[in-house]
Amino acid sequence: MKTDKLKCATVVVGVALAAIGSTPLAYAEGAPGAAKVSVTASCPGDGHLSTNYTCTSLSSGELYHRKYTNNQASTWYTKTSGSSITARVGYNRSGSTQWSGWFSQSSGTTKTGNWANVTYCSGTVGLLQVEGQQTFQTPLTACS
């Protein structure tokens, strides 16, 4: 499958590279026109992977949020255990929230939301709203 780097997001499932001591990578596939999404295999304790790239570890997976210099943003949830959920991902900037549509998600899958016109240096948080539960969030992104 051919991909246009500016129009397609790719999800690559992480592979343990223990032999060389590397951190495995994972990627998620989004809709055409979506920002490219790449994540490390686990979320660090402070939730900050790099500038404008944050995450939160949850009991059944990990929630990621990333902004790109082309003013696009992505939020995605990788579910690693537990029963299926109905949820949606989103982001919040200055009290204004944007959401993806609702989806069903089972263990071993990743669901992604992508948005345009998200100013790179604006502070945002990624969100996961699970039906019948609470809304989870990532730490605030920061522009250095």
A tleap script that builds the chain and sets N, CA, C and O, in Angstrom:
source leaprc.protein.ff14SB
mol = sequence {
  NMET LYS THR ASP LYS LEU LYS CYS ALA THR
  VAL VAL VAL GLY VAL ALA LEU ALA ALA ILE
  GLY SER THR PRO LEU ALA TYR ALA GLU GLY
  ALA PRO GLY ALA ALA LYS VAL SER VAL THR
  ALA SER CYS PRO GLY ASP GLY HIE LEU SER
  THR ASN TYR THR CYS THR SER LEU SER SER
  GLY GLU LEU TYR HIE ARG LYS TYR THR ASN
  ASN GLN ALA SER THR TRP TYR THR LYS THR
  SER GLY SER SER ILE THR ALA ARG VAL GLY
  TYR ASN ARG SER GLY SER THR GLN TRP SER
  GLY TRP PHE SER GLN SER SER GLY THR THR
  LYS THR GLY ASN TRP ALA ASN VAL THR TYR
  CYS SER GLY THR VAL GLY LEU LEU GLN VAL
  GLU GLY GLN GLN THR PHE GLN THR PRO LEU
  THR ALA CYS CSER
}
set mol.1.N position { 0.848 -1.170 0.000 }
set mol.1.CA position { 0.000 0.000 0.000 }
set mol.1.C position { 0.895 1.236 0.000 }
set mol.1.O position { 1.739 1.391 0.883 }
set mol.2.N position { 0.718 2.106 -0.975 }
set mol.2.CA position { 1.479 3.356 -1.036 }
set mol.2.C position { 0.885 4.351 -0.061 }
set mol.2.O position { -0.331 4.415 0.121 }
set mol.3.N position { 1.753 5.120 0.558 }
set mol.3.CA position { 1.247 6.138 1.481 }
set mol.3.C position { 1.882 7.478 1.179 }
set mol.3.O position { 3.056 7.546 0.817 }
set mol.4.N position { 1.137 8.509 1.321 }
set mol.4.CA position { 1.613 9.877 1.191 }
set mol.4.C position { 1.948 10.334 2.600 }
set mol.4.O position { 1.071 10.373 3.462 }
set mol.5.N position { 3.200 10.677 2.843 }
set mol.5.CA position { 3.636 11.028 4.192 }
set mol.5.C position { 2.824 12.141 4.811 }
set mol.5.O position { 2.666 12.181 6.031 }
set mol.6.N position { 2.303 13.050 3.996 }
set mol.6.CA position { 1.519 14.152 4.536 }
set mol.6.C position { 0.062 13.798 4.736 }
set mol.6.O position { -0.653 14.518 5.432 }
set mol.7.N position { -0.405 12.694 4.138 }
set mol.7.CA position { -1.831 12.412 4.188 }
set mol.7.C position { -2.197 11.151 4.950 }
set mol.7.O position { -3.374 10.957 5.253 }
set mol.8.N position { -1.272 10.307 5.265 }
set mol.8.CA position { -1.616 9.045 5.918 }
set mol.8.C position { -0.864 8.887 7.226 }
set mol.8.O position { 0.294 9.288 7.341 }
set mol.9.N position { -1.506 8.318 8.179 }
set mol.9.CA position { -0.853 7.972 9.435 }
set mol.9.C position { -0.642 6.468 9.437 }
set mol.9.O position { -1.450 5.718 8.890 }
set mol.10.N position { 0.427 6.041 10.042 }
set mol.10.CA position { 0.743 4.630 10.040 }
set mol.10.C position { 0.902 4.120 11.454 }
set mol.10.O position { 1.461 4.797 12.318 }
set mol.11.N position { 0.415 2.948 11.674 }
set mol.11.CA position { 0.587 2.346 12.987 }
set mol.11.C position { 1.466 1.121 12.833 }
set mol.11.O position { 1.127 0.196 12.094 }
set mol.12.N position { 2.560 1.110 13.509 }
set mol.12.CA position { 3.458 -0.029 13.456 }
set mol.12.C position { 3.490 -0.639 14.837 }
set mol.12.O position { 3.793 0.042 15.816 }
set mol.13.N position { 3.185 -1.901 14.921 }
set mol.13.CA position { 3.153 -2.572 16.213 }
set mol.13.C position { 4.578 -2.771 16.704 }
set mol.13.O position { 5.453 -3.194 15.948 }
set mol.14.N position { 4.802 -2.464 17.970 }
set mol.14.CA position { 6.142 -2.535 18.557 }
set mol.14.C position { 6.713 -3.941 18.569 }
set mol.14.O position { 5.994 -4.921 18.761 }
set mol.15.N position { 7.991 -4.018 18.363 }
set mol.15.CA position { 8.701 -5.292 18.383 }
set mol.15.C position { 9.840 -5.150 19.373 }
set mol.15.O position { 10.624 -4.204 19.289 }
set mol.16.N position { 9.937 -6.066 20.295 }
set mol.16.CA position { 10.998 -6.004 21.302 }
set mol.16.C position { 12.350 -6.168 20.634 }
set mol.16.O position { 12.574 -7.119 19.885 }
set mol.17.N position { 13.234 -5.251 20.906 }
set mol.17.CA position { 14.583 -5.283 20.350 }
set mol.17.C position { 15.583 -5.480 21.484 }
set mol.17.O position { 16.608 -4.802 21.545 }
set mol.18.N position { 15.278 -6.399 22.364 }
set mol.18.CA position { 16.080 -6.606 23.559 }
set mol.18.C position { 17.536 -6.921 23.233 }
set mol.18.O position { 18.426 -6.567 24.006 }
set mol.19.N position { 17.791 -7.564 22.133 }
set mol.19.CA position { 19.152 -7.950 21.788 }
set mol.19.C position { 20.071 -6.747 21.655 }
set mol.19.O position { 21.267 -6.847 21.929 }
set mol.20.N position { 19.525 -5.609 21.237 }
set mol.20.CA position { 20.361 -4.416 21.116 }
set mol.20.C position { 19.983 -3.350 22.139 }
set mol.20.O position { 20.531 -2.248 22.127 }
set mol.21.N position { 19.058 -3.676 23.011 }
set mol.21.CA position { 18.698 -2.776 24.085 }
set mol.21.C position { 17.884 -1.574 23.659 }
set mol.21.O position { 17.851 -0.579 24.383 }
set mol.22.N position { 17.232 -1.625 22.522 }
set mol.22.CA position { 16.437 -0.496 22.042 }
set mol.22.C position { 15.053 -0.512 22.645 }
set mol.22.O position { 14.552 -1.558 23.059 }
set mol.23.N position { 14.432 0.666 22.692 }
set mol.23.CA position { 13.037 0.761 23.083 }
set mol.23.C position { 12.197 0.423 21.874 }
set mol.23.O position { 12.370 1.046 20.827 }
set mol.24.N position { 11.279 -0.551 21.973 }
set mol.24.CA position { 10.452 -0.892 20.822 }
set mol.24.C position { 9.498 0.239 20.465 }
set mol.24.O position { 9.109 1.031 21.322 }
set mol.25.N position { 9.131 0.305 19.207 }
set mol.25.CA position { 8.209 1.325 18.727 }
set mol.25.C position { 6.890 0.700 18.323 }
set mol.25.O position { 6.827 -0.478 17.972 }
set mol.26.N position { 5.836 1.501 18.377 }
set mol.26.CA position { 4.528 1.077 17.905 }
set mol.26.C position { 3.939 2.238 17.126 }
set mol.26.O position { 4.206 3.394 17.454 }
set mol.27.N position { 3.143 1.958 16.102 }
set mol.27.CA position { 2.519 2.992 15.304 }
set mol.27.C position { 1.046 2.664 15.147 }
set mol.27.O position { 0.653 1.503 15.262 }
set mol.28.N position { 0.225 3.677 14.886 }
set mol.28.CA position { -1.203 3.448 14.711 }
set mol.28.C position { -1.645 4.011 13.378 }
set mol.28.O position { -1.152 5.057 12.955 }
set mol.29.N position { -2.559 3.341 12.714 }
set mol.29.CA position { -3.038 3.806 11.417 }
set mol.29.C position { -4.272 4.659 11.605 }
set mol.29.O position { -5.209 4.276 12.305 }
set mol.30.N position { -4.264 5.803 10.981 }
set mol.30.CA position { -5.399 6.709 11.041 }
set mol.30.C position { -5.993 6.901 9.663 }
set mol.30.O position { -5.568 6.266 8.698 }
set mol.31.N position { -6.943 7.747 9.578 }
set mol.31.CA position { -7.619 8.041 8.315 }
set mol.31.C position { -6.716 8.847 7.397 }
set mol.31.O position { -5.814 9.534 7.878 }
set mol.32.N position { -6.935 8.782 6.077 }
set mol.32.CA position { -6.161 9.617 5.173 }
set mol.32.C position { -6.268 11.082 5.595 }
set mol.32.O position { -7.336 11.546 5.995 }
set mol.33.N position { -5.168 11.790 5.503 }
set mol.33.CA position { -5.141 13.187 5.922 }
set mol.33.C position { -4.790 13.351 7.387 }
set mol.33.O position { -4.661 14.470 7.885 }
set mol.34.N position { -4.638 12.230 8.074 }
set mol.34.CA position { -4.331 12.282 9.492 }
set mol.34.C position { -2.842 12.478 9.701 }
set mol.34.O position { -2.033 12.163 8.829 }
set mol.35.N position { -2.494 12.998 10.853 }
set mol.35.CA position { -1.097 13.173 11.195 }
set mol.35.C position { -0.470 11.815 11.471 }
set mol.35.O position { -1.158 10.892 11.907 }
set mol.36.N position { 0.834 11.686 11.221 }
set mol.36.CA position { 1.539 10.448 11.504 }
set mol.36.C position { 1.629 10.261 13.012 }
set mol.36.O position { 1.909 11.209 13.745 }
set mol.37.N position { 1.393 9.040 13.470 }
set mol.37.CA position { 1.374 8.738 14.888 }
set mol.37.C position { 2.424 7.684 15.179 }
set mol.37.O position { 2.425 6.621 14.558 }
set mol.38.N position { 3.317 7.962 16.114 }
set mol.38.CA position { 4.254 6.945 16.567 }
set mol.38.C position { 4.375 7.069 18.079 }
set mol.38.O position { 4.362 8.171 18.627 }
set mol.39.N position { 4.491 5.938 18.735 }
set mol.39.CA position { 4.551 5.936 20.188 }
set mol.39.C position { 5.623 4.984 20.669 }
set mol.39.O position { 5.930 4.001 19.993 }
set mol.40.N position { 6.200 5.262 21.833 }
set mol.40.CA position { 7.117 4.314 22.424 }
set mol.40.C position { 6.301 3.204 23.057 }
set mol.40.O position { 5.089 3.339 23.223 }
set mol.41.N position { 6.949 2.119 23.407 }
set mol.41.CA position { 6.255 0.941 23.899 }
set mol.41.C position { 5.643 1.136 25.279 }
set mol.41.O position { 4.742 0.381 25.646 }
set mol.42.N position { 6.089 2.109 26.055 }
set mol.42.CA position { 5.456 2.342 27.344 }
set mol.42.C position { 5.577 3.810 27.737 }
set mol.42.O position { 6.480 4.524 27.299 }
set mol.43.N position { 4.660 4.225 28.557 }
set mol.43.CA position { 4.573 5.613 28.989 }
set mol.43.C position { 5.484 5.844 30.199 }
set mol.43.O position { 5.408 5.088 31.168 }
set mol.44.N position { 6.342 6.867 30.168 }
set mol.44.CA position { 7.191 7.144 31.334 }
set mol.44.C position { 6.364 7.677 32.503 }
set mol.44.O position { 5.239 8.141 32.317 }
set mol.45.N position { 6.921 7.607 33.686 }
set mol.45.CA position { 6.208 8.008 34.889 }
set mol.45.C position { 5.660 9.424 34.877 }
set mol.45.O position { 4.579 9.667 35.414 }
set mol.46.N position { 6.386 10.370 34.273 }
set mol.46.CA position { 5.902 11.757 34.260 }
set mol.46.C position { 4.957 12.042 33.100 }
set mol.46.O position { 4.381 13.127 33.028 }
set mol.47.N position { 4.788 11.082 32.186 }
set mol.47.CA position { 3.853 11.247 31.080 }
set mol.47.C position { 4.355 12.117 29.946 }
set mol.47.O position { 3.589 12.407 29.027 }
set mol.48.N position { 5.613 12.548 29.968 }
set mol.48.CA position { 6.149 13.410 28.917 }
set mol.48.C position { 7.154 12.634 28.078 }
set mol.48.O position { 8.246 12.304 28.542 }
set mol.49.N position { 6.769 12.347 26.831 }
set mol.49.CA position { 7.649 11.636 25.910 }
set mol.49.C position { 8.590 12.589 25.199 }
set mol.49.O position { 9.749 12.248 24.961 }
set mol.50.N position { 8.116 13.771 24.856 }
set mol.50.CA position { 8.923 14.832 24.245 }
set mol.50.C position { 8.058 16.089 24.188 }
set mol.50.O position { 6.940 16.101 24.702 }
set mol.51.N position { 8.578 17.144 23.562 }
set mol.51.CA position { 7.800 18.373 23.417 }
set mol.51.C position { 6.502 18.061 22.687 }
set mol.51.O position { 6.531 17.458 21.614 }
set mol.52.N position { 5.381 18.452 23.239 }
set mol.52.CA position { 4.056 18.264 22.640 }
set mol.52.C position { 3.699 16.808 22.382 }
set mol.52.O position { 3.000 16.505 21.415 }
set mol.53.N position { 4.175 15.895 23.241 }
set mol.53.CA position { 3.914 14.465 23.101 }
set mol.53.C position { 3.809 13.880 24.509 }
set mol.53.O position { 4.820 13.711 25.190 }
set mol.54.N position { 2.570 13.567 24.949 }
set mol.54.CA position { 2.345 13.118 26.318 }
set mol.54.C position { 1.534 11.832 26.347 }
set mol.54.O position { 0.949 11.426 25.343 }
set mol.55.N position { 1.509 11.193 27.522 }
set mol.55.CA position { 0.775 9.941 27.666 }
set mol.55.C position { 0.381 9.713 29.115 }
set mol.55.O position { 0.909 10.340 30.033 }
set mol.56.N position { -0.557 8.804 29.292 }
set mol.56.CA position { -1.009 8.394 30.612 }
set mol.56.C position { -1.186 6.880 30.600 }
set mol.56.O position { -1.831 6.335 29.705 }
set mol.57.N position { -0.616 6.203 31.588 }
set mol.57.CA position { -0.816 4.761 31.730 }
set mol.57.C position { -2.089 4.521 32.527 }
set mol.57.O position { -2.275 5.090 33.603 }
set mol.58.N position { -2.962 3.680 31.995 }
set mol.58.CA position { -4.208 3.306 32.663 }
set mol.58.C position { -4.151 1.816 32.982 }
set mol.58.O position { -3.262 1.113 32.500 }
set mol.59.N position { -5.078 1.334 33.780 }
set mol.59.CA position { -5.033 -0.076 34.186 }
set mol.59.C position { -5.223 -1.033 33.015 }
set mol.59.O position { -4.785 -2.181 33.091 }
set mol.60.N position { -5.863 -0.593 31.935 }
set mol.60.CA position { -6.104 -1.503 30.809 }
set mol.60.C position { -5.477 -1.012 29.503 }
set mol.60.O position { -5.831 -1.505 28.432 }
set mol.61.N position { -4.541 -0.040 29.573 }
set mol.61.CA position { -3.896 0.430 28.360 }
set mol.61.C position { -3.197 1.758 28.561 }
set mol.61.O position { -2.945 2.186 29.687 }
set mol.62.N position { -2.886 2.409 27.436 }
set mol.62.CA position { -2.195 3.689 27.482 }
set mol.62.C position { -2.857 4.693 26.548 }
set mol.62.O position { -3.246 4.362 25.428 }
set mol.63.N position { -2.976 5.929 27.032 }
set mol.63.CA position { -3.574 7.033 26.291 }
set mol.63.C position { -2.453 7.982 25.868 }
set mol.63.O position { -1.632 8.381 26.694 }
set mol.64.N position { -2.417 8.348 24.574 }
set mol.64.CA position { -1.378 9.219 24.034 }
set mol.64.C position { -2.002 10.447 23.383 }
set mol.64.O position { -3.119 10.397 22.868 }
set mol.65.N position { -1.251 11.559 23.417 }
set mol.65.CA position { -1.672 12.791 22.745 }
set mol.65.C position { -0.423 13.447 22.173 }
set mol.65.O position { 0.594 13.585 22.853 }
set mol.66.N position { -0.521 13.847 20.907 }
set mol.66.CA position { 0.629 14.468 20.255 }
set mol.66.C position { 0.177 15.569 19.314 }
set mol.66.O position { -0.811 15.425 18.593 }
set mol.67.N position { 0.925 16.689 19.332 }
set mol.67.CA position { 0.687 17.772 18.384 }
set mol.67.C position { 1.878 17.845 17.438 }
set mol.67.O position { 3.008 17.526 17.806 }
set mol.68.N position { 1.597 18.274 16.209 }
set mol.68.CA position { 2.602 18.300 15.162 }
set mol.68.C position { 2.810 19.730 14.681 }
set mol.68.O position { 1.920 20.570 14.812 }
set mol.69.N position { 3.998 20.007 14.118 }
set mol.69.CA position { 4.329 21.358 13.685 }
set mol.69.C position { 3.465 21.839 12.529 }
set mol.69.O position { 3.474 23.030 12.218 }
set mol.70.N position { 2.719 20.950 11.883 }
set mol.70.CA position { 1.794 21.359 10.811 }
set mol.70.C position { 0.400 21.661 11.373 }
set mol.70.O position { -0.585 21.649 10.636 }
set mol.71.N position { 0.324 21.932 12.691 }
set mol.71.CA position { -0.924 22.294 13.387 }
set mol.71.C position { -1.985 21.198 13.335 }
set mol.71.O position { -3.180 21.483 13.257 }
set mol.72.N position { -1.541 19.947 13.380 }
set mol.72.CA position { -2.447 18.819 13.525 }
set mol.72.C position { -2.188 18.180 14.880 }
set mol.72.O position { -1.109 18.332 15.453 }
set mol.73.N position { -3.182 17.467 15.387 }
set mol.73.CA position { -3.050 16.773 16.665 }
set mol.73.C position { -3.712 15.416 16.561 }
set mol.73.O position { -4.648 15.221 15.786 }
set mol.74.N position { -3.213 14.480 17.353 }
set mol.74.CA position { -3.780 13.138 17.424 }
set mol.74.C position { -3.866 12.711 18.876 }
set mol.74.O position { -2.992 13.027 19.684 }
set mol.75.N position { -4.920 11.995 19.196 }
set mol.75.CA position { -5.058 11.351 20.490 }
set mol.75.C position { -5.424 9.908 20.198 }
set mol.75.O position { -6.299 9.647 19.373 }
set mol.76.N position { -4.771 8.969 20.861 }
set mol.76.CA position { -5.085 7.566 20.619 }
set mol.76.C position { -4.976 6.769 21.904 }
set mol.76.O position { -4.227 7.110 22.818 }
set mol.77.N position { -5.757 5.686 21.941 }
set mol.77.CA position { -5.784 4.803 23.096 }
set mol.77.C position { -5.464 3.393 22.639 }
set mol.77.O position { -6.124 2.851 21.753 }
set mol.78.N position { -4.449 2.805 23.248 }
set mol.78.CA position { -4.074 1.422 22.989 }
set mol.78.C position { -4.570 0.598 24.164 }
set mol.78.O position { -4.084 0.746 25.285 }
set mol.79.N position { -5.542 -0.272 23.903 }
set mol.79.CA position { -6.140 -1.102 24.954 }
set mol.79.C position { -5.392 -2.427 25.011 }
set mol.79.O position { -5.340 -3.157 24.021 }
set mol.80.N position { -4.819 -2.735 26.157 }
set mol.80.CA position { -4.004 -3.939 26.288 }
set mol.80.C position { -4.658 -5.066 27.082 }
set mol.80.O position { -4.199 -6.206 27.016 }
set mol.81.N position { -5.720 -4.772 27.832 }
set mol.81.CA position { -6.375 -5.816 28.635 }
set mol.81.C position { -7.797 -5.395 28.995 }
set mol.81.O position { -8.219 -4.271 28.724 }
set mol.82.N position { -8.521 -6.321 29.610 }
set mol.82.CA position { -9.870 -6.027 30.074 }
set mol.82.C position { -10.936 -6.266 29.022 }
set mol.82.O position { -10.640 -6.590 27.872 }
set mol.83.N position { -12.180 -6.101 29.439 }
set mol.83.CA position { -13.309 -6.331 28.541 }
set mol.83.C position { -13.491 -5.156 27.584 }
set mol.83.O position { -12.917 -4.085 27.782 }
set mol.84.N position { -14.291 -5.369 26.554 }
set mol.84.CA position { -14.541 -4.332 25.546 }
set mol.84.C position { -15.202 -3.109 26.179 }
set mol.84.O position { -15.936 -3.213 27.161 }
set mol.85.N position { -14.922 -1.958 25.594 }
set mol.85.CA position { -15.489 -0.698 26.070 }
set mol.85.C position { -16.116 0.055 24.900 }
set mol.85.O position { -15.826 -0.228 23.737 }
set mol.86.N position { -16.972 1.009 25.222 }
set mol.86.CA position { -17.447 2.004 24.264 }
set mol.86.C position { -16.850 3.315 24.729 }
set mol.86.O position { -17.018 3.713 25.882 }
set mol.87.N position { -16.147 3.990 23.817 }
set mol.87.CA position { -15.397 5.178 24.228 }
set mol.87.C position { -15.244 6.140 23.058 }
set mol.87.O position { -15.674 5.858 21.940 }
set mol.88.N position { -14.626 7.276 23.339 }
set mol.88.CA position { -14.216 8.223 22.317 }
set mol.88.C position { -12.973 8.935 22.813 }
set mol.88.O position { -12.764 9.064 24.019 }
set mol.89.N position { -12.141 9.401 21.878 }
set mol.89.CA position { -10.943 10.160 22.227 }
set mol.89.C position { -11.142 11.606 21.807 }
set mol.89.O position { -11.974 11.910 20.952 }
set mol.90.N position { -10.377 12.485 22.413 }
set mol.90.CA position { -10.490 13.899 22.089 }
set mol.90.C position { -9.320 14.672 22.639 }
set mol.90.O position { -8.329 14.101 23.092 }
set mol.91.N position { -9.454 15.991 22.590 }
set mol.91.CA position { -8.451 16.855 23.207 }
set mol.91.C position { -9.155 18.103 23.721 }
set mol.91.O position { -10.239 18.460 23.259 }
set mol.92.N position { -8.516 18.761 24.687 }
set mol.92.CA position { -9.042 19.991 25.251 }
set mol.92.C position { -7.969 21.064 25.163 }
set mol.92.O position { -6.803 20.832 25.481 }
set mol.93.N position { -8.393 22.253 24.721 }
set mol.93.CA position { -7.516 23.419 24.657 }
set mol.93.C position { -8.283 24.595 25.230 }
set mol.93.O position { -9.314 24.991 24.686 }
set mol.94.N position { -7.798 25.145 26.303 }
set mol.94.CA position { -8.396 26.333 26.931 }
set mol.94.C position { -9.889 26.168 27.201 }
set mol.94.O position { -10.669 27.092 26.972 }
set mol.95.N position { -10.285 24.999 27.684 }
set mol.95.CA position { -11.682 24.760 28.025 }
set mol.95.C position { -12.567 24.346 26.873 }
set mol.95.O position { -13.751 24.081 27.077 }
set mol.96.N position { -12.028 24.283 25.667 }
set mol.96.CA position { -12.793 23.855 24.498 }
set mol.96.C position { -12.384 22.425 24.132 }
set mol.96.O position { -11.199 22.142 23.952 }
set mol.97.N position { -13.361 21.534 24.023 }
set mol.97.CA position { -13.084 20.117 23.771 }
set mol.97.C position { -13.587 19.688 22.403 }
set mol.97.O position { -14.691 20.048 21.994 }
set mol.98.N position { -12.769 18.917 21.701 }
set mol.98.CA position { -13.135 18.301 20.426 }
set mol.98.C position { -13.089 16.790 20.618 }
set mol.98.O position { -12.163 16.275 21.246 }
set mol.99.N position { -14.081 16.069 20.082 }
set mol.99.CA position { -14.168 14.620 20.250 }
set mol.99.C position { -14.197 13.899 18.911 }
set mol.99.O position { -14.643 14.447 17.902 }
set mol.100.N position { -13.716 12.666 18.919 }
set mol.100.CA position { -13.929 11.753 17.804 }
set mol.100.C position { -15.347 11.212 17.966 }
set mol.100.O position { -16.046 11.578 18.911 }
set mol.101.N position { -15.768 10.358 17.064 }
set mol.101.CA position { -17.034 9.654 17.260 }
set mol.101.C position { -16.857 8.536 18.279 }
set mol.101.O position { -15.734 8.149 18.602 }
set mol.102.N position { -17.969 8.024 18.778 }
set mol.102.CA position { -17.933 6.891 19.716 }
set mol.102.C position { -17.506 5.640 18.958 }
set mol.102.O position { -17.831 5.478 17.782 }
set mol.103.N position { -16.780 4.760 19.634 }
set mol.103.CA position { -16.339 3.500 19.042 }
set mol.103.C position { -16.362 2.401 20.090 }
set mol.103.O position { -16.332 2.675 21.290 }
set mol.104.N position { -16.415 1.155 19.631 }
set mol.104.CA position { -16.261 -0.009 20.503 }
set mol.104.C position { -14.812 -0.443 20.382 }
set mol.104.O position { -14.242 -0.426 19.291 }
set mol.105.N position { -14.220 -0.827 21.488 }
set mol.105.CA position { -12.817 -1.219 21.466 }
set mol.105.C position { -12.579 -2.432 22.343 }
set mol.105.O position { -13.023 -2.491 23.490 }
set mol.106.N position { -11.867 -3.401 21.782 }
set mol.106.CA position { -11.505 -4.599 22.531 }
set mol.106.C position { -10.010 -4.606 22.792 }
set mol.106.O position { -9.266 -3.817 22.210 }
set mol.107.N position { -9.580 -5.489 23.661 }
set mol.107.CA position { -8.179 -5.612 24.016 }
set mol.107.C position { -7.334 -5.932 22.787 }
set mol.107.O position { -7.752 -6.693 21.914 }
set mol.108.N position { -6.150 -5.347 22.731 }
set mol.108.CA position { -5.235 -5.585 21.617 }
set mol.108.C position { -5.436 -4.658 20.437 }
set mol.108.O position { -4.886 -4.906 19.364 }
set mol.109.N position { -6.224 -3.578 20.609 }
set mol.109.CA position { -6.485 -2.646 19.512 }
set mol.109.C position { -6.121 -1.225 19.909 }
set mol.109.O position { -5.983 -0.901 21.089 }
set mol.110.N position { -5.970 -0.383 18.884 }
set mol.110.CA position { -5.697 1.041 19.072 }
set mol.110.C position { -6.740 1.843 18.310 }
set mol.110.O position { -7.034 1.538 17.154 }
set mol.111.N position { -7.294 2.855 18.940 }
set mol.111.CA position { -8.256 3.761 18.301 }
set mol.111.C position { -7.686 5.171 18.346 }
set mol.111.O position { -7.148 5.605 19.364 }
set mol.112.N position { -7.813 5.886 17.217 }
set mol.112.CA position { -7.167 7.185 17.051 }
set mol.112.C position { -8.152 8.252 16.596 }
set mol.112.O position { -9.044 7.978 15.792 }
set mol.113.N position { -7.992 9.466 17.109 }
set mol.113.CA position { -8.705 10.645 16.618 }
set mol.113.C position { -7.684 11.654 16.127 }
set mol.113.O position { -6.637 11.833 16.750 }
set mol.114.N position { -7.981 12.318 15.011 }
set mol.114.CA position { -7.071 13.299 14.418 }
set mol.114.C position { -7.812 14.606 14.169 }
set mol.114.O position { -8.977 14.607 13.770 }
set mol.115.N position { -7.121 15.720 14.411 }
set mol.115.CA position { -7.725 17.030 14.225 }
set mol.115.C position { -6.744 17.977 13.541 }
set mol.115.O position { -5.533 17.882 13.737 }
set mol.116.N position { -7.279 18.885 12.743 }
set mol.116.CA position { -6.484 19.922 12.078 }
set mol.116.C position { -6.696 21.249 12.803 }
set mol.116.O position { -7.584 21.369 13.647 }
set mol.117.N position { -5.884 22.233 12.471 }
set mol.117.CA position { -5.980 23.587 13.011 }
set mol.117.C position { -5.811 23.643 14.529 }
set mol.117.O position { -6.489 24.414 15.207 }
set mol.118.N position { -4.910 22.827 15.053 }
set mol.118.CA position { -4.575 22.844 16.475 }
set mol.118.C position { -3.202 23.504 16.585 }
set mol.118.O position { -2.190 22.889 16.248 }
set mol.119.N position { -3.162 24.727 17.045 }
set mol.119.CA position { -1.924 25.487 17.104 }
set mol.119.C position { -0.858 24.727 17.885 }
set mol.119.O position { -1.088 24.304 19.018 }
set mol.120.N position { 0.305 24.558 17.269 }
set mol.120.CA position { 1.383 23.746 17.832 }
set mol.120.C position { 1.775 24.190 19.236 }
set mol.120.O position { 1.970 23.350 20.114 }
set mol.121.N position { 1.893 25.478 19.458 }
set mol.121.CA position { 2.346 25.957 20.770 }
set mol.121.C position { 1.212 26.268 21.745 }
set mol.121.O position { 1.446 26.927 22.758 }
set mol.122.N position { 0.008 25.817 21.471 }
set mol.122.CA position { -1.067 25.976 22.455 }
set mol.122.C position { -1.049 24.766 23.389 }
set mol.122.O position { -0.758 23.648 22.964 }
set mol.123.N position { -1.362 24.999 24.657 }
set mol.123.CA position { -1.403 23.911 25.626 }
set mol.123.C position { -2.655 23.064 25.439 }
set mol.123.O position { -3.767 23.593 25.434 }
set mol.124.N position { -2.484 21.759 25.286 }
set mol.124.CA position { -3.618 20.849 25.119 }
set mol.124.C position { -3.413 19.594 25.959 }
set mol.124.O position { -2.290 19.272 26.347 }
set mol.125.N position { -4.505 18.891 26.235 }
set mol.125.CA position { -4.443 17.576 26.867 }
set mol.125.C position { -5.248 16.604 26.018 }
set mol.125.O position { -6.262 16.977 25.428 }
set mol.126.N position { -4.794 15.362 25.959 }
set mol.126.CA position { -5.535 14.309 25.289 }
set mol.126.C position { -6.564 13.722 26.234 }
set mol.126.O position { -6.337 13.655 27.442 }
set mol.127.N position { -7.698 13.296 25.689 }
set mol.127.CA position { -8.802 12.797 26.513 }
set mol.127.C position { -9.294 11.428 26.029 }
set mol.127.O position { -9.257 11.134 24.835 }
set mol.128.N position { -9.750 10.608 26.959 }
set mol.128.CA position { -10.432 9.354 26.679 }
set mol.128.C position { -11.665 9.317 27.557 }
set mol.128.O position { -11.557 9.286 28.782 }
set mol.129.N position { -12.837 9.320 26.940 }
set mol.129.CA position { -14.088 9.230 27.681 }
set mol.129.C position { -14.651 7.835 27.469 }
set mol.129.O position { -14.932 7.441 26.337 }
set mol.130.N position { -14.816 7.086 28.557 }
set mol.130.CA position { -15.329 5.723 28.505 }
set mol.130.C position { -16.756 5.730 29.027 }
set mol.130.O position { -17.023 6.191 30.137 }
set mol.131.N position { -17.679 5.208 28.203 }
set mol.131.CA position { -19.095 5.181 28.580 }
set mol.131.C position { -19.272 4.431 29.903 }
set mol.131.O position { -18.768 3.320 30.066 }
set mol.132.N position { -19.993 5.050 30.848 }
set mol.132.CA position { -20.257 4.442 32.146 }
set mol.132.C position { -19.102 4.560 33.119 }
set mol.132.O position { -19.188 4.071 34.246 }
set mol.133.N position { -18.020 5.203 32.699 }
set mol.133.CA position { -16.868 5.411 33.574 }
set mol.133.C position { -16.559 6.903 33.622 }
set mol.133.O position { -17.469 7.731 33.610 }
set mol.134.N position { -15.316 7.230 33.675 }
set mol.134.CA position { -14.910 8.626 33.767 }
set mol.134.C position { -14.167 9.045 32.510 }
set mol.134.O position { -13.996 8.253 31.583 }
set mol.135.N position { -13.730 10.289 32.487 }
set mol.135.CA position { -12.883 10.789 31.407 }
set mol.135.C position { -11.454 10.833 31.916 }
set mol.135.O position { -11.179 11.414 32.967 }
set mol.136.N position { -10.538 10.215 31.164 }
set mol.136.CA position { -9.127 10.173 31.503 }
set mol.136.C position { -8.395 11.198 30.645 }
set mol.136.O position { -8.864 11.552 29.563 }
set mol.137.N position { -7.248 11.677 31.122 }
set mol.137.CA position { -6.514 12.668 30.341 }
set mol.137.C position { -5.016 12.478 30.461 }
set mol.137.O position { -4.518 11.867 31.406 }
set mol.138.N position { -4.301 13.025 29.467 }
set mol.138.CA position { -2.846 13.041 29.490 }
set mol.138.C position { -2.388 14.310 30.198 }
set mol.138.O position { -3.198 15.204 30.444 }
set mol.139.N position { -1.105 14.404 30.528 }
set mol.139.CA position { -0.569 15.676 31.035 }
set mol.139.C position { -0.663 16.759 29.952 }
set mol.139.O position { -0.827 16.449 28.772 }
set mol.140.N position { -0.562 17.993 30.348 }
set mol.140.CA position { -0.586 19.133 29.436 }
set mol.140.C position { 0.637 19.120 28.529 }
set mol.140.O position { 1.760 18.939 28.999 }
set mol.141.N position { 0.421 19.310 27.233 }
set mol.141.CA position { 1.554 19.447 26.317 }
set mol.141.C position { 2.154 20.828 26.502 }
set mol.141.O position { 1.463 21.770 26.889 }
set mol.142.N position { 3.434 20.941 26.225 }
set mol.142.CA position { 4.117 22.218 26.386 }
set mol.142.C position { 4.998 22.488 25.171 }
set mol.142.O position { 5.561 21.563 24.586 }
set mol.143.N position { 5.109 23.711 24.811 }
set mol.143.CA position { 5.959 24.115 23.699 }
set mol.143.C position { 7.236 24.703 24.273 }
set mol.143.O position { 7.198 25.639 25.071 }
set mol.144.N position { 8.366 24.144 23.860 }
set mol.144.CA position { 9.628 24.636 24.428 }
set mol.144.C position { 10.221 25.758 23.624 }
set mol.144.O position { 11.281 26.276 23.975 }
savepdb mol mol.pdb
quit
